[in-house]
Amino acid sequence: MAIHSSIQLDVEIIEEEESSNEIEYEPAAESKNSNSISRLSSNTMEKKTISSKSKRYCKFNKEWIKISKYASFLQECRSDSSLAHCCVCKSNFSIANGGKYLIDRHLEQASHKRLAAIEAENKSRLMFDFIHPPSQLTSMIAAELTLVYHGIRHAHSYNSQSCTVDVSKKLFHDSTIAKNISCGRTKARELAVNVLAPYFSSKIIKAINQNHFYSLSFDASNKGHKKMFPFIINYFTMERGIVRSVIEVIEQPHETANHVVASLREVLEMNNIDIKKMTSIGADNTNVNYGQYHSAFSLLKSDFPNLIKGFCDLNQIKFHQIEKCIDFLRMDIDRDKLFDEMSILQSKFKELNSYRESLSRQISQYINNDARSVYEEFNNDLCNESHDEDNLIHKPTTENHEREMEFRSDQFWSFLLAKSKPMCIEMHKIISYVYSIPCSNAFVEGVFSHMKSAWTASRNSMVNETIAAELKIRLNSTMACEDFFSFAQTQPQLIKCAKSQQKYSFEKKRATVSVNINREVQTLISSSLSNLDGIQALLEYDMLREIQMLRFLKHGPP
């Protein structure tokens, strides 16, 4: 072969690595003199394949993924080992004739760099913008609860609440809470039914279990083809006096005495309320409720002899009636201790009347503002006089007294019992018993008015569970809407329930179906193994599971 000095030769030298998967190409140096040309010529003659310029075939090496600069984007292409996959560009590229050299070349491409920068920006947003700090997340959840609470208190539809959230995002786009809040129709309904209503009910049940006695009132009303029964509980507290709350609203198509009593027992059992503390029942004066022979009252009285009818005229309570009241109620009362407590109460009453402020104003301030602080002071058995009493006592009287305001007798007794030290336990029992008896069924009738305003013609497709939850929220809370936001942020249990995915009904249905299936499976297997062989028991298990799932998909949970 004739080789001239003016001719340049580029020779590819192929070097094999230990892995046998990667080929690197190096250009040969230019020939500068005859000696170097001779050496290259001899090397060329030794390589028999240089004339065809053959290239080594590369395959993907999984060890490349462990290299730090490749780890963020490089993946193996499962369909073709001669290709590599870039998860940033979402595309495959060939490495068959270049190995790592082609990977580096793809890394330096402008399109890859642009997409990598966008992905890095999105990752930073997910970390800092969407993972809210605990305080901000709590405020956002409290805002969602407040919107739902406000909507229910003012009979807004869930469509209206969803629209309000969308409008708020536009109006207050610079607010972090408004910008990230999410409270559509489905979520608003679930927050009402599975978070707010159970929360208020739990507070009421706790207060009832801490008190001595309560009474239950009920009535029936038709809503279309449905007959609704609201159950109202009446009890006495030292914070507010007489309290009436909605404990449950159920649908009961039958209005017989047996069905009414069965529903009453079910409601109390469902809410873990001791039926033995019930003093009376209140209802319309019908034969079903108060008949002589077969009525709800007679059925309950057979189990609870001390049960009395509601609507007793107890506007005023006087001391000379107390002993007769004890005999009538058949209560276990220490009469000597009761006499000492009455002396304490009489002395306290005279002291309160000697203050500059009228008794009605003192009671009003206590009921509206100071009930909780006084009650906590009461329970801690502190002997110091309250700050309110320091401000009231030993002040000169004025010529024009403020006009006396009317106050309820139950508020007077709650105020007097809270102010008296030591605690008048025996008198508290009597007062709790007496004021637990409802004086009328007006509150129950008022529930139907609220039901009518919430269950309008445009919302007639609401299920019973939803309307019951809305009535509990409306009637069991007296908090103003503007105060609820601050209140919700101080209730960690309420925030936790609102954050949980279990608030959604479909999650509860899944759990319910799973529990029911497991129960029936255990029963089936235990009974089948005693009579059948193990194979037949497993076949029946599969059949039952399929039937249960089909029943759930068609009708919902049992």
Contacts in CASP RR format, 6 or more apart in sequence:
PFRMAT RR
TARGET T0000
AUTHOR 0000-0000-0000
METHOD contacts of the structure
MODEL  1
MAIHSSIQLDVEIIEEEESSNEIEYEPAAESKNSNSISRLSSNTMEKKTI
SSKSKRYCKFNKEWIKISKYASFLQECRSDSSLAHCCVCKSNFSIANGGK
YLIDRHLEQASHKRLAAIEAENKSRLMFDFIHPPSQLTSMIAAELTLVYH
GIRHAHSYNSQSCTVDVSKKLFHDSTIAKNISCGRTKARELAVNVLAPYF
SSKIIKAINQNHFYSLSFDASNKGHKKMFPFIINYFTMERGIVRSVIEVI
EQPHETANHVVASLREVLEMNNIDIKKMTSIGADNTNVNYGQYHSAFSLL
KSDFPNLIKGFCDLNQIKFHQIEKCIDFLRMDIDRDKLFDEMSILQSKFK
ELNSYRESLSRQISQYINNDARSVYEEFNNDLCNESHDEDNLIHKPTTEN
HEREMEFRSDQFWSFLLAKSKPMCIEMHKIISYVYSIPCSNAFVEGVFSH
MKSAWTASRNSMVNETIAAELKIRLNSTMACEDFFSFAQTQPQLIKCAKS
QQKYSFEKKRATVSVNINREVQTLISSSLSNLDGIQALLEYDMLREIQML
RFLKHGPP
1 41 0 8 1.000
3 9 0 8 1.000
3 37 0 8 1.000
3 41 0 8 1.000
5 31 0 8 1.000
5 33 0 8 1.000
5 34 0 8 1.000
5 37 0 8 1.000
7 31 0 8 1.000
8 30 0 8 1.000
8 31 0 8 1.000
9 28 0 8 1.000
9 31 0 8 1.000
9 37 0 8 1.000
9 40 0 8 1.000
10 27 0 8 1.000
10 28 0 8 1.000
11 27 0 8 1.000
11 28 0 8 1.000
11 40 0 8 1.000
11 43 0 8 1.000
11 44 0 8 1.000
11 50 0 8 1.000
12 25 0 8 1.000
12 26 0 8 1.000
12 27 0 8 1.000
12 28 0 8 1.000
12 53 0 8 1.000
13 25 0 8 1.000
13 26 0 8 1.000
13 28 0 8 1.000
14 23 0 8 1.000
14 25 0 8 1.000
14 55 0 8 1.000
14 56 0 8 1.000
15 23 0 8 1.000
15 24 0 8 1.000
15 26 0 8 1.000
16 23 0 8 1.000
16 56 0 8 1.000
17 23 0 8 1.000
17 24 0 8 1.000
19 61 0 8 1.000
19 63 0 8 1.000
21 58 0 8 1.000
21 59 0 8 1.000
21 60 0 8 1.000
21 61 0 8 1.000
21 99 0 8 1.000
22 58 0 8 1.000
22 61 0 8 1.000
22 98 0 8 1.000
22 99 0 8 1.000
22 100 0 8 1.000
23 55 0 8 1.000
23 56 0 8 1.000
23 58 0 8 1.000
23 97 0 8 1.000
23 98 0 8 1.000
23 99 0 8 1.000
24 101 0 8 1.000
25 98 0 8 1.000
25 101 0 8 1.000
28 40 0 8 1.000
29 36 0 8 1.000
31 37 0 8 1.000
31 40 0 8 1.000
44 50 0 8 1.000
55 97 0 8 1.000
56 97 0 8 1.000
57 82 0 8 1.000
57 96 0 8 1.000
57 97 0 8 1.000
58 82 0 8 1.000
58 95 0 8 1.000
58 96 0 8 1.000
58 97 0 8 1.000
58 98 0 8 1.000
58 99 0 8 1.000
59 81 0 8 1.000
59 82 0 8 1.000
60 76 0 8 1.000
60 77 0 8 1.000
60 81 0 8 1.000
60 82 0 8 1.000
60 83 0 8 1.000
60 84 0 8 1.000
60 95 0 8 1.000
62 76 0 8 1.000
64 70 0 8 1.000
64 74 0 8 1.000
64 100 0 8 1.000
64 103 0 8 1.000
65 71 0 8 1.000
65 74 0 8 1.000
65 75 0 8 1.000
65 76 0 8 1.000
69 107 0 8 1.000
70 103 0 8 1.000
70 107 0 8 1.000
72 88 0 8 1.000
72 116 0 8 1.000
73 86 0 8 1.000
73 87 0 8 1.000
73 88 0 8 1.000
73 89 0 8 1.000
73 107 0 8 1.000
73 112 0 8 1.000
73 116 0 8 1.000
74 84 0 8 1.000
74 85 0 8 1.000
74 86 0 8 1.000
74 87 0 8 1.000
74 103 0 8 1.000
75 84 0 8 1.000
75 85 0 8 1.000
75 86 0 8 1.000
75 87 0 8 1.000
76 84 0 8 1.000
76 85 0 8 1.000
77 83 0 8 1.000
77 84 0 8 1.000
77 85 0 8 1.000
77 92 0 8 1.000
80 92 0 8 1.000
82 94 0 8 1.000
82 95 0 8 1.000
82 96 0 8 1.000
83 92 0 8 1.000
83 93 0 8 1.000
83 94 0 8 1.000
83 95 0 8 1.000
83 96 0 8 1.000
84 92 0 8 1.000
84 93 0 8 1.000
84 94 0 8 1.000
84 95 0 8 1.000
84 103 0 8 1.000
84 106 0 8 1.000
85 91 0 8 1.000
85 92 0 8 1.000
86 92 0 8 1.000
86 93 0 8 1.000
86 106 0 8 1.000
86 112 0 8 1.000
88 112 0 8 1.000
88 115 0 8 1.000
88 116 0 8 1.000
88 119 0 8 1.000
89 111 0 8 1.000
89 112 0 8 1.000
89 115 0 8 1.000
93 102 0 8 1.000
93 106 0 8 1.000
94 102 0 8 1.000
95 102 0 8 1.000
95 103 0 8 1.000
106 112 0 8 1.000
132 140 0 8 1.000
132 180 0 8 1.000
136 176 0 8 1.000
136 177 0 8 1.000
137 499 0 8 1.000
138 489 0 8 1.000
138 495 0 8 1.000
139 177 0 8 1.000
139 489 0 8 1.000
140 177 0 8 1.000
140 180 0 8 1.000
140 181 0 8 1.000
141 488 0 8 1.000
141 495 0 8 1.000
141 498 0 8 1.000
141 499 0 8 1.000
142 485 0 8 1.000
142 488 0 8 1.000
142 489 0 8 1.000
142 495 0 8 1.000
143 177 0 8 1.000
143 178 0 8 1.000
143 181 0 8 1.000
143 485 0 8 1.000
144 181 0 8 1.000
144 182 0 8 1.000
144 183 0 8 1.000
144 187 0 8 1.000
144 191 0 8 1.000
144 498 0 8 1.000
145 191 0 8 1.000
145 195 0 8 1.000
145 196 0 8 1.000
145 484 0 8 1.000
145 488 0 8 1.000
145 494 0 8 1.000
145 498 0 8 1.000
146 481 0 8 1.000
146 484 0 8 1.000
146 485 0 8 1.000
146 488 0 8 1.000
147 161 0 8 1.000
147 164 0 8 1.000
147 165 0 8 1.000
147 181 0 8 1.000
147 183 0 8 1.000
147 188 0 8 1.000
148 161 0 8 1.000
148 183 0 8 1.000
148 188 0 8 1.000
148 191 0 8 1.000
148 192 0 8 1.000
148 196 0 8 1.000
149 196 0 8 1.000
149 473 0 8 1.000
149 477 0 8 1.000
149 481 0 8 1.000
149 484 0 8 1.000
150 156 0 8 1.000
150 481 0 8 1.000
150 484 0 8 1.000
151 160 0 8 1.000
151 161 0 8 1.000
152 192 0 8 1.000
152 196 0 8 1.000
152 454 0 8 1.000
152 470 0 8 1.000
152 473 0 8 1.000
152 474 0 8 1.000
153 473 0 8 1.000
153 474 0 8 1.000
153 481 0 8 1.000
154 481 0 8 1.000
155 453 0 8 1.000
155 454 0 8 1.000
155 456 0 8 1.000
156 164 0 8 1.000
157 458 0 8 1.000
157 459 0 8 1.000
158 184 0 8 1.000
158 185 0 8 1.000
158 188 0 8 1.000
158 189 0 8 1.000
159 185 0 8 1.000
161 183 0 8 1.000
161 184 0 8 1.000
161 185 0 8 1.000
161 188 0 8 1.000
162 183 0 8 1.000
162 184 0 8 1.000
162 185 0 8 1.000
162 188 0 8 1.000
165 181 0 8 1.000
165 182 0 8 1.000
165 183 0 8 1.000
165 184 0 8 1.000
168 178 0 8 1.000
168 181 0 8 1.000
169 178 0 8 1.000
169 179 0 8 1.000
169 181 0 8 1.000
171 178 0 8 1.000
172 178 0 8 1.000
172 179 0 8 1.000
173 179 0 8 1.000
183 191 0 8 1.000
186 504 0 8 1.000
189 466 0 8 1.000
190 503 0 8 1.000
190 504 0 8 1.000
190 505 0 8 1.000
191 498 0 8 1.000
191 503 0 8 1.000
192 466 0 8 1.000
192 469 0 8 1.000
192 470 0 8 1.000
192 473 0 8 1.000
193 465 0 8 1.000
193 466 0 8 1.000
193 469 0 8 1.000
193 505 0 8 1.000
194 497 0 8 1.000
194 502 0 8 1.000
194 503 0 8 1.000
194 504 0 8 1.000
194 505 0 8 1.000
194 508 0 8 1.000
195 494 0 8 1.000
195 497 0 8 1.000
195 498 0 8 1.000
195 503 0 8 1.000
196 469 0 8 1.000
196 473 0 8 1.000
197 468 0 8 1.000
197 469 0 8 1.000
197 470 0 8 1.000
197 472 0 8 1.000
197 473 0 8 1.000
198 497 0 8 1.000
199 491 0 8 1.000
199 493 0 8 1.000
199 494 0 8 1.000
199 497 0 8 1.000
200 472 0 8 1.000
200 473 0 8 1.000
200 476 0 8 1.000
200 477 0 8 1.000
201 247 0 8 1.000
201 271 0 8 1.000
201 472 0 8 1.000
201 476 0 8 1.000
203 476 0 8 1.000
204 233 0 8 1.000
204 245 0 8 1.000
204 247 0 8 1.000
204 476 0 8 1.000
205 247 0 8 1.000
205 271 0 8 1.000
205 272 0 8 1.000
205 273 0 8 1.000
207 235 0 8 1.000
207 237 0 8 1.000
207 243 0 8 1.000
208 214 0 8 1.000
208 233 0 8 1.000
208 235 0 8 1.000
208 273 0 8 1.000
208 277 0 8 1.000
209 272 0 8 1.000
209 273 0 8 1.000
209 274 0 8 1.000
211 235 0 8 1.000
211 236 0 8 1.000
211 237 0 8 1.000
211 277 0 8 1.000
211 432 0 8 1.000
212 277 0 8 1.000
212 428 0 8 1.000
212 429 0 8 1.000
212 432 0 8 1.000
212 433 0 8 1.000
213 235 0 8 1.000
213 236 0 8 1.000
213 277 0 8 1.000
213 278 0 8 1.000
213 279 0 8 1.000
213 432 0 8 1.000
213 433 0 8 1.000
213 436 0 8 1.000
214 233 0 8 1.000
214 234 0 8 1.000
214 235 0 8 1.000
214 273 0 8 1.000
214 277 0 8 1.000
214 278 0 8 1.000
214 279 0 8 1.000
214 436 0 8 1.000
215 233 0 8 1.000
215 234 0 8 1.000
215 235 0 8 1.000
215 278 0 8 1.000
215 279 0 8 1.000
215 280 0 8 1.000
215 281 0 8 1.000
215 282 0 8 1.000
215 310 0 8 1.000
215 436 0 8 1.000
215 437 0 8 1.000
215 438 0 8 1.000
216 231 0 8 1.000
216 232 0 8 1.000
216 233 0 8 1.000
216 234 0 8 1.000
216 247 0 8 1.000
216 264 0 8 1.000
216 268 0 8 1.000
216 278 0 8 1.000
216 281 0 8 1.000
216 282 0 8 1.000
217 231 0 8 1.000
217 232 0 8 1.000
217 233 0 8 1.000
217 234 0 8 1.000
217 281 0 8 1.000
217 282 0 8 1.000
217 283 0 8 1.000
217 438 0 8 1.000
217 441 0 8 1.000
217 443 0 8 1.000
217 444 0 8 1.000
218 229 0 8 1.000
218 230 0 8 1.000
218 231 0 8 1.000
218 232 0 8 1.000
218 260 0 8 1.000
218 264 0 8 1.000
218 281 0 8 1.000
218 282 0 8 1.000
218 283 0 8 1.000
218 444 0 8 1.000
219 229 0 8 1.000
219 230 0 8 1.000
219 283 0 8 1.000
219 284 0 8 1.000
219 441 0 8 1.000
219 444 0 8 1.000
219 445 0 8 1.000
219 448 0 8 1.000
220 227 0 8 1.000
220 228 0 8 1.000
220 229 0 8 1.000
220 252 0 8 1.000
220 255 0 8 1.000
221 227 0 8 1.000
221 228 0 8 1.000
221 448 0 8 1.000
221 451 0 8 1.000
222 228 0 8 1.000
223 451 0 8 1.000
223 455 0 8 1.000
226 251 0 8 1.000
226 253 0 8 1.000
226 464 0 8 1.000
227 251 0 8 1.000
227 252 0 8 1.000
227 253 0 8 1.000
227 255 0 8 1.000
228 249 0 8 1.000
228 250 0 8 1.000
228 251 0 8 1.000
228 252 0 8 1.000
228 451 0 8 1.000
228 464 0 8 1.000
229 249 0 8 1.000
229 250 0 8 1.000
229 251 0 8 1.000
229 252 0 8 1.000
229 260 0 8 1.000
229 263 0 8 1.000
230 246 0 8 1.000
230 248 0 8 1.000
230 249 0 8 1.000
230 444 0 8 1.000
230 447 0 8 1.000
230 448 0 8 1.000
230 451 0 8 1.000
230 471 0 8 1.000
231 246 0 8 1.000
231 247 0 8 1.000
231 248 0 8 1.000
231 249 0 8 1.000
231 250 0 8 1.000
231 263 0 8 1.000
231 264 0 8 1.000
231 267 0 8 1.000
232 244 0 8 1.000
232 245 0 8 1.000
232 246 0 8 1.000
232 247 0 8 1.000
232 443 0 8 1.000
232 444 0 8 1.000
232 447 0 8 1.000
233 244 0 8 1.000
233 245 0 8 1.000
233 247 0 8 1.000
233 273 0 8 1.000
234 242 0 8 1.000
234 243 0 8 1.000
234 244 0 8 1.000
234 436 0 8 1.000
234 437 0 8 1.000
234 438 0 8 1.000
234 443 0 8 1.000
235 242 0 8 1.000
235 243 0 8 1.000
235 432 0 8 1.000
235 436 0 8 1.000
236 242 0 8 1.000
236 243 0 8 1.000
236 410 0 8 1.000
236 414 0 8 1.000
236 431 0 8 1.000
236 432 0 8 1.000
236 435 0 8 1.000
236 436 0 8 1.000
237 243 0 8 1.000
237 414 0 8 1.000
238 371 0 8 1.000
238 375 0 8 1.000
238 378 0 8 1.000
238 414 0 8 1.000
238 417 0 8 1.000
238 418 0 8 1.000
238 428 0 8 1.000
239 367 0 8 1.000
239 371 0 8 1.000
239 372 0 8 1.000
239 375 0 8 1.000
239 414 0 8 1.000
239 418 0 8 1.000
240 367 0 8 1.000
240 371 0 8 1.000
240 411 0 8 1.000
240 414 0 8 1.000
241 367 0 8 1.000
241 408 0 8 1.000
241 410 0 8 1.000
241 411 0 8 1.000
241 413 0 8 1.000
241 414 0 8 1.000
241 435 0 8 1.000
242 408 0 8 1.000
242 410 0 8 1.000
242 435 0 8 1.000
244 438 0 8 1.000
244 443 0 8 1.000
245 475 0 8 1.000
245 476 0 8 1.000
246 447 0 8 1.000
246 471 0 8 1.000
246 472 0 8 1.000
246 475 0 8 1.000
246 476 0 8 1.000
247 267 0 8 1.000
247 271 0 8 1.000
247 273 0 8 1.000
248 267 0 8 1.000
248 270 0 8 1.000
248 271 0 8 1.000
248 468 0 8 1.000
249 447 0 8 1.000
249 451 0 8 1.000
249 464 0 8 1.000
249 467 0 8 1.000
249 468 0 8 1.000
249 471 0 8 1.000
249 472 0 8 1.000
250 263 0 8 1.000
250 267 0 8 1.000
250 464 0 8 1.000
250 468 0 8 1.000
251 464 0 8 1.000
252 259 0 8 1.000
252 260 0 8 1.000
252 263 0 8 1.000
255 288 0 8 1.000
256 288 0 8 1.000
257 288 0 8 1.000
257 289 0 8 1.000
257 294 0 8 1.000
257 295 0 8 1.000
257 296 0 8 1.000
257 298 0 8 1.000
257 299 0 8 1.000
258 299 0 8 1.000
260 288 0 8 1.000
260 289 0 8 1.000
260 296 0 8 1.000
261 296 0 8 1.000
261 299 0 8 1.000
261 300 0 8 1.000
264 281 0 8 1.000
264 296 0 8 1.000
264 300 0 8 1.000
265 275 0 8 1.000
268 274 0 8 1.000
268 275 0 8 1.000
268 278 0 8 1.000
269 275 0 8 1.000
275 304 0 8 1.000
276 304 0 8 1.000
278 304 0 8 1.000
278 307 0 8 1.000
279 306 0 8 1.000
279 307 0 8 1.000
279 308 0 8 1.000
279 433 0 8 1.000
279 436 0 8 1.000
279 437 0 8 1.000
280 307 0 8 1.000
280 308 0 8 1.000
280 309 0 8 1.000
280 310 0 8 1.000
280 436 0 8 1.000
280 437 0 8 1.000
280 438 0 8 1.000
281 289 0 8 1.000
281 296 0 8 1.000
281 297 0 8 1.000
281 300 0 8 1.000
281 307 0 8 1.000
281 309 0 8 1.000
281 310 0 8 1.000
282 289 0 8 1.000
282 309 0 8 1.000
282 310 0 8 1.000
282 311 0 8 1.000
282 438 0 8 1.000
282 441 0 8 1.000
283 289 0 8 1.000
283 290 0 8 1.000
283 296 0 8 1.000
283 441 0 8 1.000
284 441 0 8 1.000
287 295 0 8 1.000
288 295 0 8 1.000
288 296 0 8 1.000
289 295 0 8 1.000
289 296 0 8 1.000
289 297 0 8 1.000
290 296 0 8 1.000
290 297 0 8 1.000
290 309 0 8 1.000
291 297 0 8 1.000
291 298 0 8 1.000
292 298 0 8 1.000
297 307 0 8 1.000
297 309 0 8 1.000
300 307 0 8 1.000
301 307 0 8 1.000
306 329 0 8 1.000
306 330 0 8 1.000
308 437 0 8 1.000
310 437 0 8 1.000
310 438 0 8 1.000
310 439 0 8 1.000
311 438 0 8 1.000
311 439 0 8 1.000
311 440 0 8 1.000
311 441 0 8 1.000
312 437 0 8 1.000
312 439 0 8 1.000
313 439 0 8 1.000
314 434 0 8 1.000
314 435 0 8 1.000
314 437 0 8 1.000
314 439 0 8 1.000
315 409 0 8 1.000
315 439 0 8 1.000
316 409 0 8 1.000
317 409 0 8 1.000
317 413 0 8 1.000
317 431 0 8 1.000
317 434 0 8 1.000
319 342 0 8 1.000
322 338 0 8 1.000
322 342 0 8 1.000
322 430 0 8 1.000
323 335 0 8 1.000
325 430 0 8 1.000
325 434 0 8 1.000
326 333 0 8 1.000
326 335 0 8 1.000
326 430 0 8 1.000
329 430 0 8 1.000
329 433 0 8 1.000
331 429 0 8 1.000
331 430 0 8 1.000
331 433 0 8 1.000
333 426 0 8 1.000
333 429 0 8 1.000
333 430 0 8 1.000
334 426 0 8 1.000
337 425 0 8 1.000
337 426 0 8 1.000
338 426 0 8 1.000
338 427 0 8 1.000
338 430 0 8 1.000
341 420 0 8 1.000
341 424 0 8 1.000
341 425 0 8 1.000
341 426 0 8 1.000
341 427 0 8 1.000
342 427 0 8 1.000
344 420 0 8 1.000
344 422 0 8 1.000
344 424 0 8 1.000
345 416 0 8 1.000
345 417 0 8 1.000
345 420 0 8 1.000
345 424 0 8 1.000
345 427 0 8 1.000
348 416 0 8 1.000
348 419 0 8 1.000
348 420 0 8 1.000
349 416 0 8 1.000
351 393 0 8 1.000
352 359 0 8 1.000
352 362 0 8 1.000
352 416 0 8 1.000
352 419 0 8 1.000
353 359 0 8 1.000
354 393 0 8 1.000
355 362 0 8 1.000
355 389 0 8 1.000
355 392 0 8 1.000
355 393 0 8 1.000
355 395 0 8 1.000
356 392 0 8 1.000
356 395 0 8 1.000
356 396 0 8 1.000
356 397 0 8 1.000
356 398 0 8 1.000
357 392 0 8 1.000
358 401 0 8 1.000
358 402 0 8 1.000
358 404 0 8 1.000
358 405 0 8 1.000
359 407 0 8 1.000
359 412 0 8 1.000
360 404 0 8 1.000
360 405 0 8 1.000
360 406 0 8 1.000
360 407 0 8 1.000
361 402 0 8 1.000
361 405 0 8 1.000
362 388 0 8 1.000
362 392 0 8 1.000
362 415 0 8 1.000
363 407 0 8 1.000
363 411 0 8 1.000
363 412 0 8 1.000
363 415 0 8 1.000
364 405 0 8 1.000
364 407 0 8 1.000
365 388 0 8 1.000
366 374 0 8 1.000
366 414 0 8 1.000
366 415 0 8 1.000
366 418 0 8 1.000
367 411 0 8 1.000
367 414 0 8 1.000
367 415 0 8 1.000
370 386 0 8 1.000
370 388 0 8 1.000
371 414 0 8 1.000
371 418 0 8 1.000
373 386 0 8 1.000
374 386 0 8 1.000
374 418 0 8 1.000
374 419 0 8 1.000
375 418 0 8 1.000
377 386 0 8 1.000
378 418 0 8 1.000
378 421 0 8 1.000
378 423 0 8 1.000
381 421 0 8 1.000
381 422 0 8 1.000
381 423 0 8 1.000
383 421 0 8 1.000
410 435 0 8 1.000
413 431 0 8 1.000
413 435 0 8 1.000
417 423 0 8 1.000
417 424 0 8 1.000
417 427 0 8 1.000
417 428 0 8 1.000
417 431 0 8 1.000
447 471 0 8 1.000
447 475 0 8 1.000
450 471 0 8 1.000
450 474 0 8 1.000
450 475 0 8 1.000
451 467 0 8 1.000
451 471 0 8 1.000
454 467 0 8 1.000
454 470 0 8 1.000
454 471 0 8 1.000
454 474 0 8 1.000
455 462 0 8 1.000
455 467 0 8 1.000
479 487 0 8 1.000
488 494 0 8 1.000
488 495 0 8 1.000
489 495 0 8 1.000
497 503 0 8 1.000
501 507 0 8 1.000
502 508 0 8 1.000
502 511 0 8 1.000
508 557 0 8 1.000
509 552 0 8 1.000
509 556 0 8 1.000
509 557 0 8 1.000
512 557 0 8 1.000
512 558 0 8 1.000
513 548 0 8 1.000
513 549 0 8 1.000
513 552 0 8 1.000
513 557 0 8 1.000
516 548 0 8 1.000
516 557 0 8 1.000
516 558 0 8 1.000
517 544 0 8 1.000
517 545 0 8 1.000
517 548 0 8 1.000
517 549 0 8 1.000
520 544 0 8 1.000
520 548 0 8 1.000
521 541 0 8 1.000
521 544 0 8 1.000
521 545 0 8 1.000
524 537 0 8 1.000
524 540 0 8 1.000
524 541 0 8 1.000
524 544 0 8 1.000
525 537 0 8 1.000
525 541 0 8 1.000
528 534 0 8 1.000
528 536 0 8 1.000
528 537 0 8 1.000
528 540 0 8 1.000
529 537 0 8 1.000
532 540 0 8 1.000
551 558 0 8 1.000
END
